[in-house]
């Protein structure tokens, strides 16, 4: 098939620079509508220039993502007068880059979308143009001109002045240590022999996963500069959501230690020339394809020219990836738990679990929570499953195991103790899981829904009180979306095994935490609520006596705490009228009117120890 139009050549140059493009991104890059981009892609694919795979991820809409075929890479290298090795060292079109692009699918799609948005933004500008733009090869060769752990390079142009930059993509699951190590590598690159010079290093645009991560990036850049007695890196930070909800050229960027948001053009460092190493090879004419007989459709398992292992883990579907993530952050979930969390039918979840088990990504333990109870299968992440999530987030697997919040069975690795502890405290872990799964799937009747469930690792937080820093480590955290805004609840799950002296130490810490929030000006409606679930009414009463004394001493409202019993949660669910919010034995119900639980409910229900008036749920009395 003969292709000769300028549009075809422009499109092929974009695929050379940014593999795994979809039609939507190509349309933005070309300044065309999506239908025209699809037609152009179809021509290139049918002629054998492009192969594609199907994106499948909980975070990415299902779509065909295209990249230059092996035959196309060979033909382009020949046309440019270079070897394939030389071409793949400069552009991300080699098999290793395609493989890693699929393994890091969410990062790949995010970076491509970001760069396409930037091109579209400059097209709306009257002055700023794109001089250069590309995704960077993951493996850096000799004559390195870009730092490690950055995803892309770009350069803006106004007249005869240039503003180069690198782009670093962040993932929410990446541990803070990983962010610090990336920053350390950038400082090391600035001091090395590189063509930009120490003072001429281009700005590094950090696309942060969220506001908390942005603060970690800022702290990492500033503290690294202080340790080295150097000036801070020329870094610019923004949140991913801010970029995609606005314009990348707008005032959404800030520098570490800066106090104002400025436009990208105001922040970047402008210069009169660019090192020759950063110049992109450009295809000016369309060469003849050396081997045009390429299948019109290829999947990752059907690619014969690349090793069979190419992106094999991303042959997993979106549901399987979601299950891996649930088991990574909340191990020891059952089949029925995962049915509720994924909103899929039982046979669908069972099929996904069988596939993950057969691939070695998960394992399970078969046991009951208490003597005499029916045993069940409780699933958890294996080392291979951890590797899938680590590759997705661009973090070395051992680093994620040691410093991340994901727990997996990784015998002999640093960080293995996280899962070992959860398994050793099996009944405690399963009880917490059961509570949050029930909370997430309950009919709360007042429009509240759980939008975030954090385990003990992610839910831990620090606060400062009277000049001292303290750690607060609840057993779990949930953020509820209500008509009054996001409400956070903290869970303490007490199985009655903790000695009274240890139990007594918890409540002053919670009281000081709430006091620190009040001292910082946090209003009552925005304060978290503490939920305590215990075993017997006697122990519940004792907890209330200790908690009330601690809260009153810290001048904190006792209404921020509520207690109930495990039998009540199991029988009626966490959203029923089972909660005590004071020394009184009147029980109340969770709601979403802005108080998390109702302030007045007249009826009391069973204490969970057999003294119940009815088999029905309290909400139906």
Secondary structure as the mmCIF struct_conf table of DSSP 4:
data_model
#
loop_
_struct_conf.conf_type_id
_struct_conf.id
_struct_conf.beg_label_comp_id
_struct_conf.beg_label_asym_id
_struct_conf.beg_label_seq_id
_struct_conf.end_label_comp_id
_struct_conf.end_label_asym_id
_struct_conf.end_label_seq_id
HELX_RH_AL_P HELX_RH_AL_P1 UNK A 6 UNK A 17
BEND BEND1 UNK A 18 UNK A 18
BEND BEND2 UNK A 20 UNK A 20
STRN STRN1 UNK A 21 UNK A 21
HELX_RH_AL_P HELX_RH_AL_P2 UNK A 23 UNK A 30
TURN_TY1_P TURN_TY1_P1 UNK A 31 UNK A 31
BEND BEND3 UNK A 32 UNK A 32
HELX_RH_AL_P HELX_RH_AL_P3 UNK A 34 UNK A 46
TURN_TY1_P TURN_TY1_P2 UNK A 47 UNK A 48
BEND BEND4 UNK A 49 UNK A 49
STRN STRN2 UNK A 50 UNK A 57
TURN_TY1_P TURN_TY1_P3 UNK A 58 UNK A 59
STRN STRN3 UNK A 60 UNK A 68
HELX_RH_AL_P HELX_RH_AL_P4 UNK A 70 UNK A 79
TURN_TY1_P TURN_TY1_P4 UNK A 80 UNK A 81
BEND BEND5 UNK A 82 UNK A 82
HELX_RH_AL_P HELX_RH_AL_P5 UNK A 84 UNK A 90
BEND BEND6 UNK A 91 UNK A 92
BEND BEND7 UNK A 94 UNK A 94
HELX_RH_AL_P HELX_RH_AL_P6 UNK A 95 UNK A 103
TURN_TY1_P TURN_TY1_P5 UNK A 104 UNK A 104
HELX_RH_AL_P HELX_RH_AL_P7 UNK A 105 UNK A 124
BEND BEND8 UNK A 126 UNK A 127
STRN STRN4 UNK A 129 UNK A 135
HELX_LH_PP_P HELX_LH_PP_P1 UNK A 136 UNK A 137
BEND BEND9 UNK A 138 UNK A 139
BEND BEND10 UNK A 142 UNK A 143
BEND BEND11 UNK A 146 UNK A 146
BEND BEND12 UNK A 148 UNK A 149
STRN STRN5 UNK A 152 UNK A 158
TURN_TY1_P TURN_TY1_P6 UNK A 159 UNK A 160
STRN STRN6 UNK A 161 UNK A 169
TURN_TY1_P TURN_TY1_P7 UNK A 172 UNK A 173
BEND BEND13 UNK A 174 UNK A 174
HELX_RH_AL_P HELX_RH_AL_P8 UNK A 176 UNK A 191
BEND BEND14 UNK A 192 UNK A 193
TURN_TY1_P TURN_TY1_P8 UNK A 195 UNK A 196
BEND BEND15 UNK A 198 UNK A 198
TURN_TY1_P TURN_TY1_P9 UNK A 199 UNK A 200
HELX_LH_PP_P HELX_LH_PP_P2 UNK A 201 UNK A 202
STRN STRN7 UNK A 203 UNK A 208
BEND BEND16 UNK A 209 UNK A 210
HELX_RH_AL_P HELX_RH_AL_P9 UNK A 211 UNK A 228
TURN_TY1_P TURN_TY1_P10 UNK A 229 UNK A 229
HELX_LH_PP_P HELX_LH_PP_P3 UNK A 231 UNK A 233
STRN STRN8 UNK A 235 UNK A 239
HELX_RH_AL_P HELX_RH_AL_P10 UNK A 240 UNK A 245
BEND BEND17 UNK A 246 UNK A 246
TURN_TY1_P TURN_TY1_P11 UNK A 248 UNK A 249
BEND BEND18 UNK A 250 UNK A 251
STRN STRN9 UNK A 253 UNK A 253
STRN STRN10 UNK A 254 UNK A 255
TURN_TY1_P TURN_TY1_P12 UNK A 256 UNK A 257
BEND BEND19 UNK A 260 UNK A 260
STRN STRN11 UNK A 262 UNK A 262
HELX_RH_AL_P HELX_RH_AL_P11 UNK A 264 UNK A 267
BEND BEND20 UNK A 268 UNK A 268
HELX_LH_PP_P HELX_LH_PP_P4 UNK A 269 UNK A 270
STRN STRN12 UNK A 271 UNK A 271
BEND BEND21 UNK A 272 UNK A 272
HELX_RH_3T_P HELX_RH_3T_P1 UNK A 276 UNK A 278
HELX_LH_PP_P HELX_LH_PP_P5 UNK A 279 UNK A 281
BEND BEND22 UNK A 285 UNK A 285
HELX_LH_PP_P HELX_LH_PP_P6 UNK A 286 UNK A 289
TURN_TY1_P TURN_TY1_P13 UNK A 290 UNK A 291
BEND BEND23 UNK A 296 UNK A 296
TURN_TY1_P TURN_TY1_P14 UNK A 300 UNK A 302
BEND BEND24 UNK A 304 UNK A 306
TURN_TY1_P TURN_TY1_P15 UNK A 308 UNK A 311
HELX_RH_3T_P HELX_RH_3T_P2 UNK A 312 UNK A 315
BEND BEND25 UNK A 316 UNK A 316
HELX_RH_AL_P HELX_RH_AL_P12 UNK A 318 UNK A 329
BEND BEND26 UNK A 330 UNK A 330
BEND BEND27 UNK A 332 UNK A 332
STRN STRN13 UNK A 333 UNK A 333
HELX_RH_AL_P HELX_RH_AL_P13 UNK A 335 UNK A 342
TURN_TY1_P TURN_TY1_P16 UNK A 343 UNK A 343
HELX_RH_AL_P HELX_RH_AL_P14 UNK A 346 UNK A 358
TURN_TY1_P TURN_TY1_P17 UNK A 359 UNK A 360
BEND BEND28 UNK A 361 UNK A 361
STRN STRN14 UNK A 362 UNK A 367
BEND BEND29 UNK A 369 UNK A 370
TURN_TY1_P TURN_TY1_P18 UNK A 371 UNK A 372
BEND BEND30 UNK A 373 UNK A 373
HELX_LH_PP_P HELX_LH_PP_P7 UNK A 374 UNK A 375
STRN STRN15 UNK A 376 UNK A 381
STRN STRN16 UNK A 382 UNK A 382
HELX_RH_AL_P HELX_RH_AL_P15 UNK A 383 UNK A 393
TURN_TY1_P TURN_TY1_P19 UNK A 394 UNK A 394
HELX_RH_AL_P HELX_RH_AL_P16 UNK A 397 UNK A 403
BEND BEND31 UNK A 404 UNK A 405
STRN STRN17 UNK A 409 UNK A 409
TURN_TY1_P TURN_TY1_P20 UNK A 411 UNK A 412
BEND BEND32 UNK A 413 UNK A 413
TURN_TY1_P TURN_TY1_P21 UNK A 414 UNK A 415
HELX_RH_AL_P HELX_RH_AL_P17 UNK A 416 UNK A 424
TURN_TY1_P TURN_TY1_P22 UNK A 425 UNK A 425
HELX_RH_AL_P HELX_RH_AL_P18 UNK A 426 UNK A 441
BEND BEND33 UNK A 442 UNK A 442
BEND BEND34 UNK A 445 UNK A 447
STRN STRN18 UNK A 449 UNK A 454
HELX_RH_AL_P HELX_RH_AL_P19 UNK A 456 UNK A 459
STRN STRN19 UNK A 461 UNK A 465
TURN_TY1_P TURN_TY1_P23 UNK A 466 UNK A 467
STRN STRN20 UNK A 468 UNK A 472
BEND BEND35 UNK A 475 UNK A 475
STRN STRN21 UNK A 476 UNK A 482
TURN_TY1_P TURN_TY1_P24 UNK A 483 UNK A 484
STRN STRN22 UNK A 485 UNK A 493
BEND BEND36 UNK A 496 UNK A 496
BEND BEND37 UNK A 498 UNK A 498
HELX_RH_AL_P HELX_RH_AL_P20 UNK A 500 UNK A 519
TURN_TY1_P TURN_TY1_P25 UNK A 520 UNK A 521
HELX_RH_3T_P HELX_RH_3T_P3 UNK A 524 UNK A 526
BEND BEND38 UNK A 527 UNK A 527
STRN STRN23 UNK A 529 UNK A 534
BEND BEND39 UNK A 535 UNK A 535
HELX_RH_AL_P HELX_RH_AL_P21 UNK A 537 UNK A 553
TURN_TY1_P TURN_TY1_P26 UNK A 554 UNK A 555
HELX_RH_3T_P HELX_RH_3T_P4 UNK A 558 UNK A 560
STRN STRN24 UNK A 561 UNK A 565
HELX_RH_AL_P HELX_RH_AL_P22 UNK A 566 UNK A 572
TURN_TY1_P TURN_TY1_P27 UNK A 574 UNK A 575
BEND BEND40 UNK A 576 UNK A 576
STRN STRN25 UNK A 577 UNK A 580
BEND BEND41 UNK A 582 UNK A 584
STRN STRN26 UNK A 587 UNK A 589
STRN STRN27 UNK A 590 UNK A 590
BEND BEND42 UNK A 592 UNK A 596
STRN STRN28 UNK A 597 UNK A 597
BEND BEND43 UNK A 599 UNK A 599
BEND BEND44 UNK A 608 UNK A 610
BEND BEND45 UNK A 613 UNK A 613
BEND BEND46 UNK A 615 UNK A 616
HELX_RH_3T_P HELX_RH_3T_P5 UNK A 618 UNK A 620
#
